[in-house]
Amino acid sequence: QVGEAMLDTGQHLPADQLRRLACDTGIIPAVLGGEGQPLDIGRKTRTFPARIRRALVLRDRGCAFPGCDRPPRHCDGHHVRHWADGGDTSVDNAVLLCRAHHTLIHQSKWEVKMANGIPTFYPPAWLDPQRTPRRNLINTA
């Protein structure tokens, strides 16, 4: 909530940048109080294990962002409900996104939600005032 994160090297980063970098890594976050005391040590299951990644590849077939044709090998797993906000590491809370769309989701007003087990994207109101849900139809059978 402070808006800043610190790496173990002492380097400070904006929290949103660290969240994007950590989205599909093995980082375990620690929340410290004013005196540096640990208040919360995050869960160890932030990264997507191979079995979940395989299921995402079968379901999404590449970047799930509407109109994108990037293959699975160019994609990261993304927590729909952010892991730091209590989202679990599961197929039902994950989507494959290429680096460009992963960054877009983290840095813009685009939203992704699961609708009947399918990643569904909602554009920002300035782009579509009705925020019409969109899906990637390129990667579907």
Disulfide bonds with the S-S distance in Angstrom:
none
